[in-house]
């Protein structure tokens, strides 16, 4: 099963959280305009980075695997009536990598110019 592949290799508490979140997301799927899919071990890293950075905030850049599109049956199951195609770049592909781009207080993290990161991960 595809979802099982996304949650392998994570701690039990996180697996339970991910299952619960996916269940809630499915029940409220019409609240979302698009989907993102990422593997459990990457999600676990994001959580630990966030906790280790407290009280600071972090800005994270994410990269997709262009060889790993969302599975059509999962995409269709979670597709919203509000779905917007092309809402963001790389929509429809599994996120496979993340990088901490900036760390600091809410002012410095939220005011990082977008054009500074445009070519950073390409």
The 8 nearest C-alpha neighbors of each residue, nearest first, counted from 0:
[[1, 3, 2, 4, 5, 73, 70, 6],
 [2, 0, 4, 3, 5, 70, 73, 6],
 [3, 1, 5, 4, 0, 6, 73, 38],
 [2, 4, 6, 5, 0, 1, 7, 39],
 [5, 3, 1, 2, 7, 6, 0, 38],
 [4, 6, 38, 2, 39, 3, 7, 1],
 [7, 5, 39, 3, 4, 14, 38, 9],
 [6, 8, 4, 9, 5, 3, 39, 40],
 [7, 9, 40, 6, 10, 39, 5, 4],
 [10, 8, 40, 7, 39, 14, 6, 13],
 [9, 11, 13, 12, 14, 8, 43, 7],
 [10, 12, 14, 13, 15, 9, 16, 8],
 [13, 11, 15, 14, 10, 16, 9, 17],
 [14, 12, 16, 15, 11, 10, 17, 9],
 [13, 15, 11, 17, 16, 12, 6, 18],
 [16, 14, 18, 12, 13, 17, 19, 11],
 [15, 17, 13, 19, 14, 18, 20, 12],
 [18, 16, 20, 14, 19, 15, 21, 13],
 [17, 19, 15, 21, 20, 16, 22, 14],
 [18, 20, 22, 16, 17, 21, 15, 23],
 [19, 21, 17, 23, 22, 18, 24, 16],
 [22, 20, 24, 18, 23, 19, 17, 25],
 [21, 23, 19, 25, 20, 24, 18, 26],
 [22, 24, 20, 26, 25, 21, 19, 27],
 [25, 23, 21, 27, 26, 28, 22, 20],
 [24, 26, 28, 22, 23, 27, 77, 21],
 [25, 27, 23, 24, 28, 22, 29, 21],
 [28, 26, 24, 25, 29, 30, 23, 31],
 [29, 27, 25, 79, 30, 24, 31, 26],
 [28, 30, 79, 31, 27, 80, 81, 32],
 [29, 31, 28, 27, 32, 81, 79, 80],
 [32, 30, 29, 33, 28, 79, 81, 82],
 [31, 33, 82, 81, 83, 79, 30, 34],
 [34, 32, 82, 31, 83, 35, 86, 79],
 [35, 33, 36, 32, 31, 91, 90, 74],
 [34, 36, 37, 33, 93, 91, 90, 94],
 [37, 35, 93, 94, 34, 38, 69, 92],
 [38, 36, 94, 93, 95, 39, 35, 41],
 [39, 37, 5, 41, 40, 6, 42, 95],
 [38, 40, 6, 42, 5, 41, 43, 9],
 [39, 41, 43, 42, 38, 9, 44, 8],
 [42, 40, 44, 43, 39, 38, 45, 37],
 [43, 41, 39, 45, 44, 40, 46, 38],
 [42, 44, 40, 46, 41, 45, 39, 47],
 [45, 43, 41, 47, 42, 46, 48, 40],
 [46, 44, 42, 48, 43, 47, 49, 41],
 [45, 47, 49, 43, 44, 48, 50, 42],
 [46, 48, 50, 44, 49, 45, 51, 43],
 [49, 47, 45, 51, 46, 50, 44, 52],
 [48, 50, 46, 52, 47, 51, 45, 53],
 [49, 51, 47, 52, 53, 48, 46, 54],
 [52, 50, 48, 49, 53, 47, 54, 46],
 [51, 53, 49, 55, 50, 48, 54, 56],
 [54, 52, 55, 50, 51, 49, 56, 48],
 [53, 55, 52, 56, 104, 50, 51, 103],
 [56, 54, 53, 103, 104, 52, 102, 57],
 [55, 57, 103, 102, 104, 105, 52, 54],
 [58, 56, 102, 101, 59, 108, 103, 55],
 [57, 59, 101, 100, 99, 108, 102, 60],
 [60, 58, 99, 100, 98, 57, 61, 97],
 [59, 61, 98, 97, 100, 99, 58, 62],
 [60, 62, 97, 96, 59, 98, 94, 63],
 [63, 61, 96, 94, 95, 97, 64, 60],
 [64, 62, 94, 95, 93, 65, 92, 96],
 [63, 65, 66, 67, 95, 93, 94, 92],
 [64, 66, 67, 63, 92, 68, 93, 89],
 [65, 67, 64, 68, 92, 63, 93, 69],
 [68, 66, 64, 65, 93, 92, 69, 63],
 [69, 67, 92, 91, 93, 70, 66, 65],
 [70, 68, 92, 91, 93, 71, 74, 67],
 [69, 71, 73, 72, 74, 68, 1, 67],
 [70, 72, 74, 73, 75, 69, 68, 76],
 [71, 73, 75, 74, 70, 76, 69, 77],
 [74, 72, 76, 75, 70, 71, 77, 69],
 [75, 73, 71, 77, 72, 76, 78, 70],
 [74, 76, 78, 72, 73, 77, 71, 79],
 [77, 75, 73, 74, 78, 72, 25, 71],
 [76, 78, 74, 75, 25, 28, 73, 79],
 [79, 77, 75, 76, 74, 82, 28, 80],
 [78, 80, 29, 82, 81, 28, 31, 77],
 [79, 81, 82, 29, 78, 32, 28, 31],
 [82, 80, 79, 32, 29, 83, 31, 30],
 [83, 81, 32, 79, 80, 33, 78, 84],
 [84, 82, 32, 86, 33, 81, 85, 79],
 [83, 85, 86, 82, 33, 90, 87, 32],
 [86, 84, 87, 90, 83, 88, 89, 33],
 [87, 85, 84, 83, 88, 90, 33, 32],
 [88, 86, 85, 90, 89, 84, 33, 83],
 [87, 89, 90, 85, 86, 91, 92, 63],
 [90, 88, 92, 91, 87, 63, 65, 85],
 [91, 89, 88, 87, 92, 85, 86, 35],
 [90, 92, 69, 68, 89, 93, 35, 34],
 [91, 93, 68, 69, 90, 67, 63, 89],
 [94, 92, 36, 37, 63, 67, 68, 64],
 [95, 93, 63, 37, 62, 96, 36, 64],
 [94, 96, 63, 64, 93, 62, 37, 38],
 [97, 95, 62, 61, 94, 63, 98, 41],
 [96, 98, 61, 60, 62, 59, 99, 95],
 [99, 97, 60, 59, 100, 61, 96, 62],
 [98, 100, 59, 101, 58, 60, 57, 97],
 [101, 99, 59, 58, 98, 60, 102, 57],
 [102, 100, 58, 57, 99, 108, 103, 59],
 [103, 101, 57, 56, 108, 58, 55, 100],
 [104, 102, 55, 56, 108, 107, 57, 105],
 [103, 105, 55, 106, 107, 56, 108, 102],
 [104, 106, 108, 107, 109, 56, 103, 55],
 [107, 105, 109, 104, 108, 110, 103, 111],
 [108, 106, 110, 104, 105, 109, 103, 111],
 [107, 109, 105, 110, 106, 111, 103, 104],
 [110, 108, 106, 107, 111, 105, 58, 104],
 [111, 109, 107, 108, 106, 112, 105, 113],
 [110, 112, 108, 109, 113, 107, 115, 101],
 [113, 111, 115, 114, 110, 116, 109, 108],
 [114, 112, 115, 116, 111, 117, 110, 109],
 [113, 115, 117, 116, 112, 118, 111, 119],
 [116, 114, 113, 112, 117, 111, 119, 118],
 [115, 117, 119, 114, 113, 118, 112, 120],
 [118, 116, 114, 119, 115, 113, 120, 121],
 [119, 117, 121, 116, 120, 115, 114, 113],
 [118, 120, 116, 117, 121, 115, 60, 100],
 [121, 119, 118, 62, 116, 117, 60, 61],
 [120, 118, 119, 117, 62, 116, 63, 61]]
